Amino acid sequence: MRSTGNTLVGTSAAITDLKAEVTRAARSDAKVLITGESGVGKEIVARSIVALSTRADATFVPVNCAGIPETLLESELFGHVRGSFTGAHRDKPGKLEIAAGGTIFLDEIGEMTLRMQGLLLRFLETGEIQKVGAERIAAVVNVRVITATNRILRDLIAHGQFREDLFYRLNVIHIAVPPLRERRDDIPLLIDHFLRRFTSGHSHGPGNGNGSMVRGISADAIAAMTEYSWPGNVRQLENVIERLVVTGPFAVIRSEDLPPELLSRSSRGGRPVRERRRTVADELFKKLVEDRESFWTEVYPLYMDREITRGTVREIVRKGLAETRGSYKIVLRLFNMEGHDYKRFLHFLSKHRCQLPFKDYRQVSAPDQDSF
């Protein structure tokens, strides 16, 4: 997802869909909520929206809400007047004022305290800025607001940690960015992209212009990286390629040169073993199977509101089919749906391209076989 400028790298179906959503979001000044795991490139998506919008030449101001304490975040967003607190030696404009006419990107909005959420909600409703320590409104500004989070905000709302009214204010356009493991076809393209970035330059010596010997990556190394599940997503891939370029002793990086956390082989030298981590699909599957929640109340609304991706739904269905040995009818019961929901469930999966071939999960003694 990360790239030079604001171009999204990749040709997979997931990236093609994402590019189309970015283009649609750029046509208006509506608020955008971008969700996805850490490292998927949510800020790049935000910058891509702005680059295609009428505000492309205006100010873009990013703010990491998780990296600033509440007392400082209020001043950072709204500004302060001289003498309002210790160290406030002069009036200072806030990020919202600086972004006037342009766009502000509030990253990790899910980490914002309830008090700050209330202040942000008031700004969204009025456009008014009242600086810390000021007795009156300082300005009314026109700013497009784009927010992002790696949290499921509906869960935070259910636990009283996020304001529902603020969620609906922010969630005018929702874009879910898929994790890298759901678009493995893009990994070779991203590897090539980062390799070219970190080896750019010209040299009169044996290196590539930045002191590195690396000029390429072998096919087996690319295959191993494509097999890996990348828990840190594109950010992790970018860091790994940079590390390999800086430390690589040969012109071509081989699979044995990859970091140990990336490549784990069996004692017999088999294929790389995919790293395993608990995912959103795992959490939702647990809610269905262990907490006895219904697919229609837990998974369906998140997908329709674009808070989870098609890949997440497919992974949940895969887990269900593996558990039931390929029976969609038993999956129906496993996911706590009524018998009359069978056709509706299959229609939903087919319409949204979430269906999986049940035969892949059949066993000799598979119960209640059915077709899809």
C-alpha positions in Angstrom: 0.0 0.0 0.0 2.8 2.4 0.7 4.5 3.9 -2.3 6.2 6.9 -3.7 3.8 9.8 -3.7 0.2 8.8 -3.3 0.0 5.8 -5.7 -1.3 2.5 -4.4 0.9 -0.4 -5.4 -0.7 -3.6 -6.5 -2.9 -5.2 -9.1 -4.9 -7.7 -7.0 -8.7 -7.6 -6.9 -8.5 -6.2 -3.4 -6.3 -3.3 -4.5 -8.4 -2.7 -7.6 -11.5 -2.4 -5.4 -9.7 -0.1 -3.0 -8.6 2.2 -5.8 -12.2 2.5 -7.0 -13.3 3.4 -3.4 -10.5 6.0 -3.2 -11.7 7.6 -6.4 -15.3 7.7 -5.3 -14.3 9.2 -1.9 -12.3 11.9 -3.7 -15.3 13.3 -5.5 -16.8 15.0 -2.4 -15.7 16.6 0.8 -17.5 14.1 2.9 -15.8 12.7 6.0 -14.0 9.4 5.5 -13.3 6.7 8.1 -10.4 4.4 7.1 -10.0 1.1 9.0 -7.5 -1.7 8.8 -4.7 -3.3 10.8 -1.5 -1.5 11.8 0.9 -1.1 8.9 -1.6 -1.5 6.0 -1.0 2.0 4.8 -4.1 3.9 6.0 -2.3 7.3 5.7 -1.3 6.5 2.1 -5.0 5.9 1.4 -5.9 9.2 3.0 -3.2 11.0 0.9 -4.4 9.2 -2.2 -8.0 10.5 -1.6 -6.7 14.1 -1.1 -4.4 13.9 -4.2 -7.5 13.1 -6.4 -9.7 15.7 -4.7 -10.3 19.4 -5.3 -8.2 20.0 -2.1 -5.1 18.4 -3.7 -3.1 21.7 -3.6 -4.3 22.7 -0.1 -2.7 21.8 3.2 -2.7 18.2 4.4 -2.1 17.9 8.2 -1.6 14.4 9.8 -2.1 14.0 13.5 -1.4 10.7 15.4 -4.0 10.8 18.2 -2.4 7.8 20.0 1.0 9.5 20.3 -0.1 12.7 22.1 -1.5 12.9 25.7 -5.0 14.2 26.1 -3.9 17.6 27.6 -1.5 18.2 24.7 -3.9 16.8 22.1 -6.5 19.5 22.8 -3.9 22.2 22.3 -2.4 20.4 19.3 -5.8 20.4 17.5 -7.4 23.6 18.7 -4.4 25.7 19.6 -3.9 27.8 22.8 -3.6 31.4 24.0 -0.6 32.8 25.8 -0.6 32.0 29.5 -3.2 29.3 29.3 -0.8 26.7 30.9 2.8 26.5 32.0 5.0 26.9 28.9 2.4 28.7 26.8 4.5 31.8 26.2 2.6 32.9 23.0 -0.6 32.2 21.1 -0.4 29.1 19.0 -2.7 28.0 16.2 -3.9 24.4 16.3 -3.8 21.8 13.5 -7.4 22.4 12.6 -6.7 26.1 12.0 -3.5 25.3 10.1 -5.5 22.9 7.9 -8.2 25.5 7.0 -9.2 25.0 3.4 -7.4 21.7 3.3 -7.6 18.3 5.0 -6.8 17.0 8.5 -6.0 13.3 8.9 -6.7 12.0 12.5 -4.9 8.7 12.8 -5.7 6.2 15.5 -9.0 8.0 16.3 -10.0 5.0 18.4 -7.4 5.9 21.1 -8.9 9.4 21.7 -10.4 9.9 25.2 -14.2 10.4 25.6 -13.6 14.1 26.6 -11.6 14.7 23.4 -14.2 12.9 21.4 -16.8 15.4 22.7 -14.6 18.3 21.7 -14.1 16.9 18.2 -17.8 16.2 17.9 -18.6 19.8 18.7 -16.1 21.0 16.0 -17.6 18.7 13.4 -21.1 20.1 14.2 -20.2 23.7 14.2 -16.8 24.2 12.5 -15.9 26.5 15.4 -12.4 26.5 17.0 -12.0 27.6 20.6 -8.4 27.6 21.7 -7.3 26.4 25.1 -7.5 29.3 27.6 -9.6 31.4 25.2 -12.9 32.9 26.4 -14.5 33.1 22.9 -14.6 31.4 19.6 -11.4 32.0 17.7 -12.5 31.0 14.2 -14.8 29.0 12.0 -12.9 26.9 9.5 -13.6 24.7 6.5 -11.6 21.5 6.9 -12.2 18.1 5.4 -11.8 15.4 8.1 -10.4 12.0 7.4 -9.9 9.6 10.3 -8.4 6.1 10.7 -8.2 3.4 13.3 -7.0 -0.2 13.6 -9.7 -0.9 16.2 -13.3 -2.1 15.6 -15.2 1.0 16.8 -18.5 -0.8 17.3 -16.8 -2.9 20.0 -15.5 0.3 21.6 -19.0 1.7 21.5 -20.4 -1.4 23.1 -17.9 -1.0 26.0 -18.6 2.7 26.4 -15.2 3.7 25.1 -16.3 5.5 22.0 -19.2 7.8 21.3 -21.8 6.5 19.0 -22.8 9.9 17.8 -19.2 10.7 16.9 -18.9 7.4 15.0 -21.9 8.2 12.8 -20.4 11.7 12.2 -17.1 10.2 11.0 -18.5 7.2 9.2 -20.0 9.0 6.2 -17.7 7.1 3.8 -16.0 4.0 5.1 -13.0 2.4 3.5 -11.6 -0.9 4.9 -8.0 -1.5 3.9 -7.2 -5.2 3.5 -4.2 -6.8 5.3 -1.3 -7.9 3.2 -2.0 -11.6 3.7 -5.3 -11.1 1.9 -3.6 -9.8 -1.2 -0.5 -12.0 -1.7 -0.5 -11.4 -5.4 0.7 -7.9 -4.7 3.7 -9.0 -2.6 6.2 -9.5 -5.5 5.2 -6.1 -6.9 5.7 -4.5 -3.5 9.1 -6.2 -3.1 10.2 -4.9 -6.5 8.9 -1.4 -5.6 10.8 -1.2 -2.3 13.9 -2.8 -3.8 14.0 -0.1 -6.4 13.5 2.6 -3.9 16.2 1.5 -1.5 18.7 0.7 -4.3 18.2 3.8 -6.3 21.2 5.9 -7.3 24.3 5.4 -9.3 27.8 4.4 -8.3 31.2 4.1 -9.9 32.1 1.3 -7.5 30.7 -2.3 -6.9 27.7 -1.1 -4.9 24.5 0.5 -6.0 25.1 4.1 -4.9 24.2 3.9 -1.2 26.9 1.5 -0.1 24.9 -1.7 -0.7 25.9 -4.6 -2.8 22.3 -5.7 -3.4 20.9 -5.5 -6.9 18.1 -8.1 -6.8 16.2 -10.8 -4.9 16.1 -14.5 -6.0 12.9 -16.2 -7.0 13.0 -18.6 -3.9 13.4 -15.6 -1.6 10.4 -13.9 -3.2 8.4 -17.1 -2.9 9.2 -17.4 0.8 8.2 -13.8 1.4 5.0 -14.3 -0.5 4.2 -17.4 1.7 4.7 -15.4 4.9 1.7 -13.9 6.5 3.2 -10.4 7.4 1.6 -9.6 10.8 3.1 -6.1 10.4 1.7 -5.7 6.9 3.2 -3.4 4.3 5.2 -1.5 6.9 6.9 -4.7 8.0 7.6 -5.7 4.4 9.1 -2.2 3.7 11.4 -2.5 6.8 12.5 -6.0 5.8 13.5 -5.0 2.3 15.4 -1.9 3.6 17.2 -4.2 6.1 18.2 -6.7 3.4 19.5 -3.9 1.1 21.6 -2.4 3.9 23.0 -5.6 5.3 23.0 -7.9 2.2 26.6 -9.1 1.4 25.8 -10.3 -2.1 24.3 -8.8 -5.2 21.3 -11.1 -5.1 19.4 -11.8 -1.8 18.7 -15.5 -1.3 16.1 -17.2 0.9 18.8 -18.1 3.4 19.5 -14.4 3.8 16.0 -13.6 5.0 15.5 -12.7 8.7 14.8 -15.8 10.9 11.5 -14.3 12.1 10.4 -14.3 8.4 11.5 -17.7 7.4 11.0 -20.8 9.5 11.8 -24.2 7.9 11.3 -27.7 9.1 14.3 -29.9 10.0 13.8 -31.6 6.6 14.1 -28.4 4.7 10.5 -28.1 3.6 8.6 -25.0 2.5 8.5 -21.9 4.7 6.0 -22.2 7.5 3.5 -19.4 7.6 3.7 -17.3 10.8 0.4 -17.5 12.7 -1.3 -14.7 14.6 -4.7 -14.0 16.0 -6.7 -12.1 13.5 -10.1 -10.3 13.3 -11.5 -13.4 11.6 -10.3 -15.4 14.6 -12.1 -13.1 17.1 -15.3 -13.0 15.1 -15.3 -16.8 14.7 -14.8 -17.1 18.5 -17.9 -14.9 19.0 -19.9 -17.1 16.7 -18.8 -20.5 18.0 -18.1 -19.9 21.7 -20.2 -16.9 22.5 -23.1 -18.2 20.4 -23.6 -14.9 18.5 -25.4 -14.9 15.2 -23.6 -14.4 11.8 -26.3 -11.8 11.0 -25.6 -9.7 14.1 -21.8 -10.0 14.4 -20.4 -10.5 10.9 -23.0 -9.3 8.4 -23.3 -5.7 9.6 -19.5 -5.2 9.9 -19.1 -6.3 6.3 -22.0 -4.3 5.0 -20.6 -1.2 6.8 -17.2 -2.0 5.3 -15.5 -2.4 8.7 -14.2 -5.8 7.6 -13.1 -7.0 4.2 -14.3 -9.7 1.9 -11.2 -11.7 2.8 -12.2 -11.6 6.5 -15.6 -13.1 5.7 -14.0 -15.7 3.5 -11.7 -16.7 6.3 -14.6 -17.0 8.7 -16.4 -19.2 6.2 -13.3 -21.3 5.7 -13.0 -21.9 9.4 -16.7 -23.0 9.5 -16.3 -25.4 6.6 -13.1 -26.9 8.2 -15.0 -27.4 11.4 -18.0 -29.0 9.7 -16.1 -31.0 7.1 -17.5 -29.1 4.2 -21.2 -28.9 5.2 -22.8 -25.4 4.7 -25.9 -26.7 6.4 -24.0 -27.4 9.6 -22.1 -24.1 9.2 -25.6 -22.5 9.3 -26.2 -24.0 12.7 -22.6 -23.4 13.9 -23.0 -19.7 13.1 -26.3 -19.6 15.0 -28.7 -19.0 12.1 -32.2 -20.5 11.6 -32.9 -23.2 9.1 -34.9 -20.9 6.9 -31.8 -18.7 6.5 -30.0 -21.3 4.4 -30.8 -19.8 1.0 -30.3 -16.3 2.3 -26.8 -17.2 3.6 -25.8 -18.9 0.4 -27.1 -16.0 -1.7 -25.1 -13.5 0.4 -21.9 -15.5 0.0 -22.4 -15.9 -3.7 -23.3 -12.2 -4.3 -20.3 -10.9 -2.4 -17.8 -13.5 -3.7 -17.3 -15.1 -0.3 -18.2 -18.6 -1.3 -15.7 -21.4 -1.0 -15.8 -24.9 -2.6 -17.2 -27.2 0.0 -15.5 -30.3 -1.6 -12.1 -29.0 -0.4 -13.2 -29.7 3.1 -15.0 -33.1 2.7 -13.8 -36.2 4.5 -14.9 -39.8 3.9 -17.3 -39.6 6.9 -18.4 -36.1 6.4 -21.9 -35.5 7.8 -24.8 -34.0 5.9 -23.1 -33.3 2.6 -24.6 -30.5 0.6 -23.9 -28.5 -2.5 -23.3 -24.8 -3.0 
